Structure formats: C-alpha cells, structure tokens
C-alpha cells in the first residue's frame, strides 16, 4: 500500500463513525491519537525511525496498531512487560483485527522459561528430588495440565507462582536446552512458539527477547527479526536500561552453584566411574561460597563500584585469589567433561557452559572495557557485572541501514551473557555454530542483514525537552523523527499540585516523619485512595511503618507496603476498596517499579504523594560512570544528566494520578526544592499544567469536597 493510501485509510479508521467506534463504546476522535497514527503510517510507508511521546489518554496502542495492521507488512511489536504482551495479544489485537476485518495471523513469543519443558518435566519426576510435599503436589498439577495445553505457556496455571522452586525443574534455559537433539523436540512448546512466530503477520515479543537476539548465537529470533519490515517498541522508555543489562557480561555465585549441581546430577546419571564428579562439584560449590564470603562484611542490597583492579572494599591480592580459585576449579571440571562431550548432547552443553564461565573469569580479571562500567551486586547471590553505558552503538547502525555490522561488533563472547531473569531468555534451538554468526534455515548468515525498514518507539514519558534527548541520545536516535502528542486531559480542572512550603528538606532527619504526618491527614480525608511513592527502599520502610502507627486508631484504613505481595496483588487489593468488594480503605506505600505501570483509574486513587525529587543515587556505579563521561566532555553532570533523569521519573510518578478524562485528584511533592530553586522550575515545567494549592488547609478542604463528590457519584 502506498503512503498516501495508507494514511488516508488510517484517517478513516479514526473517524467518528469509523470501525474503532465499534471496538470501544467510549471511543471518540482525538486529534492527538489521529496525528500519531498518521505519523506511524508515514514511517511505515517511507521507512526510517519515529519516536513518539504520547501523553496519558492519547490512546497510543491503537494509534500504532491500526496503521501496522492495515499496512500488510510483517510486524514485530516489543513491549517492556509480559503483562502488556498478554494485553496486546489477548485483547487489543483480536478486537482490532475483527473490527478491521483483516485476515491477520498473530503470534505471542515469550522467553523460554515461560514454557513447560516436557523433557525436564519427565526427568524431574524420575529423579524425585523435591524440597517438600507441596512441590510434589504442584508437579502433579503441572503434569495433568501438560496433557491438555496447546501452548505450554505456564501463565495458564494460576496456582503456579513464577518464584516457585518447581520452575527450574520443569523449564529449560539456554544452558541446558538440548535443541533438536532433545527426545521431546517434536512436541517442544518452545519450538512450536518459534514456528508460529515465523509464520505470523504480527508477532508480540518483549524488549528482553529483542536484545537477547542481538547478544546470543541462538537462531530462534535471528530468523524472526530480519524477516520483519516494521518493528514497534511500546514502553520504549525502558529500552536503554534493558539493553544495557543484556549487552553486558555477568558472572554470579548462583551460576557457579548451578554448574556444581548440574555437574553432579549428570555425572551420577550418565558418567559413573568416568570422573570425580562429587569432588569437582564440592570444589565448585566451595568456590561459589568463597566468592560470597569475600563480600560477607558488606551490606546486602547494594552495588559496589569497581576500580581498575578490584571492587571497592577489597584488597587486590584477595580479589585475585578468589578469581583464581574459581578459574582453577572450572578448568578442572572442563578437563574432566571434555572426553565425554561427544557422547551425548547433555555433556556438550555442560562443556560449553564451563568454557563460557572460564572466559568470564578472564573478563573480570582484566581491566574494564572502554565505554563500559563494572560493579558488584550484593544480594542473595553475588553478581559481577560489566555493562555498556548506553545502547547507541547497537541500535544506530541497524536503524541507519548499515548492514555491514556483524555480531562480533556487539560484545565479544556474547553467548556467555546471562540475563538476570531466566524467564526472559529467547526461544529457539541452541546450535554449536560460531557465537558470532546467526544463520538462517538455509545456512546463509543473518548477522550482516537486518533489513527492518521502519522503527517506531513510543511511550508516555520519553524526555523533558523538545528533542526527547533523554531517550534519543543513549539509544542512537538523534536523527529520528520526533513527535510529542499531549495528553487530552484537562489537567488544570482535573488535578491539583501541592508543594508543602514549611516542610524540612529531604536531607533532614525529620523529613520522613513530616511526610508521614501529611500522608495520614490526606488518607483520613480521602478514606484511603492514596499512593505514596518513595525514592528509596529505606524511605519506603520508614514511611510505611510510621503510617501504620499513625493510622492504627482507624481499623477501616489499612496501610499496604511494597513487598507485602506482588504488584498485581497489591493493585487488586487497592482497587477493591472502590469496587464494593472490600470494606477496607487502603493507602499504598511503594517505590521502584510502582512509579510506572501502576494503573488505577477512577475514584480508587485520588492522591499521589512523592516523598522527594527523584534524582539518581550519586553512589550508583552507572551514575558515577555517566557523570565522569560528561565531565570529560566539559558538560555539567547535574544539568545534563541528573535533572533529565529526575524530570522523567517525576513525570512517570505524576502519571499515576489521572488515567481517565473523568478522574480528579491531587499530586503532592514533599520537596520544597521543586518550588524554591531555579532547577525546580525546570522540573515543574516537566509536569502537566495542574492547578496549585496555596496551603495545606486549602488542600485538605478541596480533598474533602472531592471525597463527597466521589461518594455521591
């Protein structure tokens, strides 16, 4: 379809009496939505890259889906979360395809560990190594379900939590997948999902899978992406962070323990008398524990910076000895496995894993790569990480059509990289080909061909300036077309902003106390309906505990805190108060991921309280590395980095408040720097144009009227 024809047809779809009005009974033409859809249609027709910041309420999903479906091109849509994946595949796409009367075939592609592995399911039953009776009963449920499921997608099992100890027993990873040599390959759900994705017109993936394709030798998506003409990234604001995590190298004590466990299991089952498997496994387990013990004097939950020689707080000699011990044990195991590697695919996979781990020990024994930053994460596992500062060098050549870029220009040894969550691994058969080349089914190299014509990036929050530089610069999109579509909401009438004038600065010891006292006043007036967003986990704990004490005299109000359940569970409980299914009123205190993706439209949420301006933590290794780079370029880290990050985060947090054209509420920012400093004015400009409350008394009086109106409605 030519450019003019596609844009004209797209315009018809968004007319008052067009097909979209049949999909959504509340549909009405919005100038911003139509403008975005026309821009997407033009980019699909002419090629190139388009970056769209679409404010809340624009309807960006339909704005990119309609032109993509009408174009007739092969389309891949990438999201940041599995939740949005399921929404697109299960709700939005089917409704649009039906309304537009199109013969479109669609497919959903998730990470490998989202699908049951029939081979490992059977192996787990035979081995019988279960931690408790509950896991045994859960396995029986999975076995019964596996006989009837078509997709093998474990999300179909509501009783199975993704954190269950059963999950690694019934799913595969890129390390232990046997590929086409697996006895269950013909029935493999991962292979089926891949085949369906290759045949579909529209494929829904996630950002993790996109980057995994760029950083791994597996062919699953290497065939998928080069066959697509249009690639759309929704929730694109997370693209750089996810890409950084995937395109770096990682080695952890958990990986070493996993290698020790798998070495012993395979040695006992098919290598008896052929090696000292128990001894090697014990030595590797000891090396893993030694790595953790090296950091035992330091607090968990922090990131340690890393100089040229060793992580912060460690002596160089001590650190070198720890790495040498790990390499020595890995090498001994590698030498024991090598003679058996040709006897069975399981041994070959295990050998590759040990070889990869040895290379990683070499990486972390050497100086940090140029353009990268290195740190250690301390948690349940000790994780060594080396990551690039941004993803521009990966995306820009592909978007500009420089097809000569090959896989070895990504990061050497990319098949060694391991994502933090195995649930986001790409699907596809692991091959023994060179890690630096993707190959198609006919054997031709795909590493030099990335012919996606149209690249579309969209989110509600992509920057604070006209060029959206916060997003475009690190992603290599500075030459892309940029479009900003404002929200259709009437913020001056729907929302009020309040900055407490007399509150102490966030650095003061009483700041958390004053935030809690104001939050409890607002919560009492609104009878719940309040979300408190904190910038740190320490503040989360402090404020939630103070609120529980302040509100203990009101049994109808309950304080929920992040960590007391999953994000979905907390949202459901929070919403239940306004749906008549719960007599409780709720105030939720949360941090981190709740600054975005917390969607509670209607009267259930009428106040969002932010404890302080969300500047990046100055002691974070990535933040420090980016600051040093800006200083080397003669730029101010505060003006060019810290302010931009704070502005985007502030917009994301404020975006939780107004989700519909009928919503009303207040945004309270408990940081006087927002109204009392020059840079605060720049941050204020990033927020929607809300009305201002002059005092706490005026704020509470307005909330009282708002509550009465909500109750009456």
N, C-alpha and C positions, 0 to 999 in steps of 0.2 A: 504494500500500500504506500503511495507516495505521500510526501509530507503534508501537502495541503489537504488531501483526502482524509488522512488520519486525524489531523487537528480539527477538521470540520465535523467529523463523526464524533470525536470526543466531546465537542461542544454540544452536540445534540443530546448526548447521554446525560449531561448535567443540566438540561433544560427543566423547567418547572414540571412539565408533564412527561419527562423522559423516562427511560427504563429504571433509573435509580429510584424514582419515586415509588416504584413497586417493591423495591428491596427494603426500603426503610420508610415506614409510615410517617416518621418525623422529618424526612428529607425536605430540604428547601434549597434552592440555588444559593450558593455562596460565591461571591466574586473571587475570594482568595483561593478556594478549592478549584474553581474552574481555571484560574490563572496557572496554578501549579500543574493541573492536568494537561493544559496546553503546552507548558514548558517541557513536561516529561514526554509528550507526544513528539515535540520538535526534536528533542535529543535522541529519541528512538529512531526517528526518520533520518536525521543527519549524522548521528554519531557524536562522540565526544563525551564530556563529563559534565554533569549538572549537580550542583549542591543546593539543596532547598531546606531552609529552616522554616518549618510550618508551625506556627503557634498553636497552642492547645485549642481544640474545637474546630480547626480548619477542615478536618476530615482527610488527612494526608493519605491514609490507607487506600481509600477509593480513588484518590487523585493520582496515585501511581498504578493501581491495579487496572483501572479501566483502560488507559492507553496501552498498557502492556498486553492485556488480553486481546484488544482489538488489533494490535499490530500484526499478530500471527507469527511473531518471532519466537525463537526458543528463549525462555526467560528463566533466570535463576534469581530468587528472592532470598536474601540473607537477613536474618534478624539477630538480635543480641541474646534472646532468651528462648528456651523451649516453650514457655507459656505463649509467647506471641506466635511462634511456629504453629502450635496447635490451634490457635485462634484463626490464623490465616487459612490453614488447611481445612479445619473443621467447620468454619463459619463463613468467613468473608469470601473466599474464593468460590465455594459451591454456590452461594447466593448470587454472586455476580455472574458466574458462568450461566446459571439458569436464567437470570434476568436478561442477559445479552444474547441468549440462545446461541451459544457457541459450542462447537464440538471439541472443547479443550480437554486434554488429558493432563492431570496434575499428579504430582508425587511429593511425598514427605520424606526427607532424608535426615536422620539424626545420627548422633555419634554411635559407634559400635557398641558401647556398653549400655545402650538403651534397649538392645535386643537380646533375647534369651539365646544362649549358645547351646544347641541341642547336644553337642559332643561333651561339653563341660558339665551340663546338667546330668547326663548319664554317668560321667566319671565321678561326680560328687556323690551320687547315690552309691556307687560301688565302693568308693573309699570310705564313706561313712564318718568323715572327720568333722563332726558338728559340735559347736561350743555348748549347745543346750537343746532341750526338748522343743522349745519354741521354734528354733530354726529347722528342726526336723519336720515339724508340722507345716511350717511355711513352705518347705521344699515340696511336700506332698501337694499343696495347693498349686504351686507353680507347675508341677508335673501334670496335674489334671488340666490346667489351663493350656499347657503347651500342646495338648492333643487337639484343641479346637481353634486356637488362634490362627489367623491367616498372616498377620503382620509380624508377630513375635515381639511387638513393642511392649515392654514391661510396664509402661504407664497405664495399660489396660487393667492392671492388677492394683486396685485401690489399697489392698491390705499390705502391699509390699512397699516399704519405705526405701528410697534410694540410698539411705545410710545404713541399711541392714547389713549385717555380716554375711548374709547369704549372697549378696550381689556379686562379689568377686568369684564366687563358686559357680555361678550359672551364666556368667557373661565372659566374653573374650576381650583381650586387649591386643594392641598391635604386636606386643611382645610374644604372646602365647598362641595367637591365631595360626592355624595350620594352613589356611588358604585352601587352594584346590586339592591339596593332599589330605584334607580332613575327611574322615569316613562319612560325615554328615553333610558334606559340601552341597549335594544336590538339594537338600532340604534347608539349607542355611538361610535364615531370615535376613542376615546382613547382605548376602549376595542377592537375594530377591529384591530388597530395597534398592540396591545399586542398579539392578537391571531395570526396575520400574522408573528410576530417576533418569536413566539414559534414554528411555523411550518416551518420557513425558514432554509435554509442551511447556509446562510451568513446574519448576521444582522449588520447594521451600527448604532452605538449609539454615544454618546459623553461622555467625562470624567465626566461631572456633573451627568449624569444618572448612571454611574458606581458607583460613591461614594454615590449617593442617595440610591442605592440598599443596600449598606453596612450600611447606617445610618438610615434607616427607616423600619417600620414594614410592609409596603405595599408589596403585593405579585407580583406585575407586573413584575419586573425583577428578583425577587428572584427565579422564576421558569426558567427564561431565562438563567442566567449565569451558574447555576450548570449543565445545560444541554449542555453547550458548552465544546468542547475539546481544542479549540485554542482561545486565547484572544490576540488581537493585539492592541497596543496603538500607534497611529500616533500622531505627535506633542506632544511627551511624555515629552518634557521639561516643559510643564505646569502642569504636573500631581501632583507634590507635592503641588504647590500653590492652585490648585483647591481642592485637597483633604483636605488641612488644612481648607479651608473655609467651606467645607461641614461637616467635622467631629467635628466642634465646636458648641457651643451654642450661640444663638443670640436672643436678645430682643430689640425691637425698638419702638419709639414713633409712627411710621407708623403702626406697628402691633396693638398697642393699639387703634388707631383711627379706624382701620379696624374692630376690635372687637366691638367698640362702634357703628359703622354704621350697622354692620350685626345684632347686638343685637336688635337695634331699628327696623330694617326692618322686622325681623322675629317676633318680639313682636307685631308689628302693623298688620302683615298679618295673624298670626295664634295664637296669645296669648293675644288678647284684654281682659282686665279685670282680667288677671291672674298674673300680675306683674306690677311694676312701671318702665316700660321699658324706658320711656322718661327720668325719673330721673336718672336711672342707666347709661343710655347711656351718658347723660350730665356729670355725675361724672367721667366716664371713659375718656371722651374727655378732661375734665379738668385735669385729672391726666397725660394724654399724653402731654398736653400743659405745664404743670408744669415741666415735665421731660425736655422738650426742653428749657424752661425758665431757668432751673438750669444752663445751659451752654451758656446762651444768651450773656454773656460778652466775650466769647471766639470766635475766628475767625472760620468761616465755612471752610470746606475742609481740616481739619487736623485730625490727630489721637492723642488722649490723652493717655499717659501711665497711668497705674493703679497700685498703690501700694497695700498693703495687705488690706487696709481699705477703700480707696476711690480713684476715679480718680484724676489726677493731677489738682490742682487749686481749689478743693472743700474741704470744711470742712467736717469732718467725720459725725458730727451730721446732717448737712444739707443734706448730701447724704443719710443717713439712713432714714431721714424723707421722702424724695422723694420716696424711695423704699417702705417704709411702707404705704404711701398713695396709691401707685399703687396696692400693695397686698390687702389692705383693700377693695378697690373698686372691684377688681377682685373676691374676696371672696364673697362679697355681691351679685354680679351677678351670681356666681356659685350656691349659695344657692337658688336664685330665679329660675334658669333654671332647677335644679335637679329634681323637681317634674314633669316637663314636658318632661324629657329626654326619657321616654319610649313611649311617644305619637306619635312621628314622628322622622324619621331619621335626619331631619334638626336640631332638638333640641339636639339629641345625639351628632352630630358633633360639635355643638356650645359648648356644655358642655365640650367635650374633649379639645377643643381649650382653654377654660378658665382654665381648670385644668393644661394644659401644660404651660400656661403663669404664673400661680401661682408657679409652680415648678421652672420656670426660675428666678422669683424674689428671690426665696430661693438660687439658684445657685449664683447669683450675690451679695447676701448679705453675702456669706461665702468667705473664703479665696480661692485664685486661686488654681486650681488643680495642682498637681505635674506634670511636663512635659508640662504644658500649659502656655500660655501668655494671658493677658487680656488687652483690651483697649476700648476706646470710639471713634466712628467715628462721626464727626460733618458734616452734610450736610443738605439737605432738611429735613432729618429725623435724630434724634439722635439714634445711634445704639450701643448697648452694645455687645461686642464680647469676647468670651473666646475660644481659639483655641489651638490645639496641635502644637508643634514646628516642627513636621515632621510626615510623614505617615508610617515610617518603621514598627511600631508596628502593623499596619493594614495589610500591604501587605506581609511582610516577612513570617509570619506563613502560609498564604494561598499558597504562591509560593513554600514553602518547604513541603507542603502537610500535615501540622499539623492540621488534620481535627477536632481536639477536640476544636478548638477555636470557641466559640459561640458568638452570637450577643451581649450579655451583657458584653463582654470583649472589646467592642468598646468604647462607652461612655454612661454612664447611662442616660436614658431618651432620647435616640437618636431620638425618633419620635417627639421630641419637636424642633429639629433643623430646621431652616428655611433658605433656600438659599437666597442670595441677590437678585437674579432674579427669579421670579416665572416661567419664560419661560423655566427653566431648571429642573423642577420637573419631577420625573419619572412617567410613566404611570402605571395604574393598579388600582385595586379596593382597597379602604381603608377598612380594616377589623377591628373588635373590639378585635382581638387576642392580646395576650401579646405583648408589643413593643419589647420584647427581643427574639422573635422567628419568623422565617419565616416558612410558611407552604406551602406545595405543594398542588395540587388539591386533592390528595388522603389523605391529612391530615398529612402526615409524615413531621417531622421537617427537614428543609433545613439548619438551622443555623450551624449544625455540619458537613455539607457536602459541599465541594467546590472543586469538582474533576476536575478543569481545568488542563489539562496536560501540555500545552505549553503556555508560556507567552513571548510575543515579544514586545519590547519597541524600538521605533525608532524616530529620529528627526535629523534635520540638525545640531543642536547645543545641546550637552549634557554635555560638560565639557571642561577643558583645559589641562587635564593630561591623561596619558595612561589608567588609570583605570576609567576615567569619573566619578570621585568621587563626583563632584558637583551634579550629578544626582543620582548615585547609592547609596551613603551613606544615604541621607534622605529618600529614597524610600525602604530601606532594601534590596538592590540588590547587595550587595558587593560580594556575592558568585556567581553571574550570569556570564555567558559567555559574554565577551565584544568584540565588533568588531568595528573598526574605518575604514570607507571607505572614502578615499579622493575624493575631487571633481575632475572631469575630466577636468576642465577649466585650461587653461594655464595662470595663474594669472600674471606671470612676463611680458607677452606680452599683456594681456587684461586690466590690471589695474595698476594704479599708486597711491602710498600713499604719502601724503604730510603733514608734521607737521610744521606749521609756527614757525620759530626759534625765532623771535623777539616779539611774542605775549605775552601780560601780562598773569599772572596766572589767573585761573578762579575765585580766591578769590578777585581779583582786581575789583574796581568799573567800570573800562573801558573795561572789558572783553567782555561784550555783544555788546558794540559799535564796537570793533575791529572785532568780529566775523561777525557782520552785514556788515561791510565795505568790508571784504573779500568775503562774500557771494554775495554781489551785483556785485562785479567785475566778479566773476565766472558766475553769472547769465547773465550778459550782453554779455559775450563772447559766452556762450552756447545758448543764446536766450531761456532762461528758462531751462528746463531739469534738474533741481536741487532740491534735497531734503535736507532740514536742519533738523536734529534730535537733539532735546534738552533733557536734563536730568530732567528738572523741568518745571512745567507749568508757573512759573514766567519767566523763560528764554524764553519760547515759546512766551509769550505775548510781552516781551521786544524786542526780535529779529524780530518778525513779524511786529511790529509797526515801528521799525527803518527801516526795508527793504521797507515798503510801502512808507516811506518818501524819502528814497534814490532813489527809482525807479519811483517816481511819474512823472518824466520828460519823461518816456518812456511808452506811452499808450498801447503798444503791450505786455508789460510784466505785468502780474498780480500776486500778492502775495496771495496765499491761506494759511489759517491757520486752524489748527485742531480746531474743534468746530463750524466752519462755514458751516458744513454739515456733513453727515455721512461719515464713512471711505470709503464706496463703492462709494458714490457721488464724493468725493474728488479724488479718484483714477481714476474714469471715466473722470473727467474734466482734470486731469493731463495728461492722455493718449491721450485725444482728440487732443492736440496740434500737435502730431506726426502722427496722422491718417488723417490729412487733413480735419477734420470736424470742426475745431476751429482755427480761425486766431490768437488767443491769444497764448502767451508763458507763462508758469507757473513756479513759484518756490513755493514749499510747505514747510511750517514750521510746524513741528509736534513733538509730544512727546508720551510717554506711549505706546499704542498698535501699533503705526506705526513703532516701532523698529523691529517688526516682522509682517509677513503676508501682507506687502505692496509689491506686486509683479507687477513690471512694466518692463517687458523685452524689449529689443530692444533699439532704439535710444531715446525713450521718457525720459529716465533717464540716465544721463551720469556723474552726480556728486552727491555724498553723503557727506554732511558736518556734523560732530558731534561736538557739542559745547564744551564738556569736557568729561573726563573719567567717565564712568557711575558707580561710586561707590554707594552702597546702602546708603540711607539717615540715618545718625547716630542717629537721634532723633526718628526714627520709633520704636514703641514698640516691634515689632517682631525682628527687627535687634538688638535692645538692649538686648533682652532675649537670642538670639542665641550667642551674644558676651559674655554675662555673663556665659553662659554654657561652652563655650570654655575656658574662663579664669579659671573656676573651675576645668577644666581638665588639666590645665597647658599649654594650647596652646595659640598662638597669634591670636586674632580675625582678625587682619589685614591680616596676611599671610594665615590663613586657611579659612577665610570667605569673607572678603571684596575684596581681589584680585580675588578669584574664581568667585564671583558674577560679578565683573567688566569685567573679561575676557569673560564670557559667553555673557553678554549684548553687549560688543564690537563686538563680532563675529556676533551676531544677527543683529546689526545695519549695519555692513560692508556687510552682506549678501544681503542687498537690492540692491547693485550695479550691480553685474554680475549675470544674470539669465539665459543666454544662452551662447553657445560657440562662438557666433559672437559678443557678447556685448563688449564694451570698455568704460572705464570711470575712474574717479579719486575718491579716498577717502581722505577727508581732516579731520584730527582730530585736533581741535583747542586747544590743551593742550600740552604744552611743556614738561610736566612730562612724556609723552609717550616716548620721545627720550632722556630726560635728567636725568632720575633716574634709579636706579637699578631695582626697581619693574616695571618700564616702559618697560624694556627689556622683562620681563616675559609676560607682556600684549601684546607686539609687537609679541612675538612668537605665541600667540594665533590667530593672524590674518593670512589670506592667504599670501603666499610669493609674495607680489606685488613689482614692481619696485618702486624706490624712486625718488621724485622730489627734486632737490637741493635748489630751491629758488622759490619765488612767481612768478618772471619773467619767469622762465623756465616752471612753471606750466601753466600760462596763455598762453604762446606760444604754449605749447602742446595742450591745450584745443582749441585754435584757429584752429590748424591743424585738430583736431578731429571733430570740427564742420563742417569744409569744407568737410571732407570725408563723414560725415553723410548726409549733404545736397545733395552732389553729388550722393550718393547711393540712 
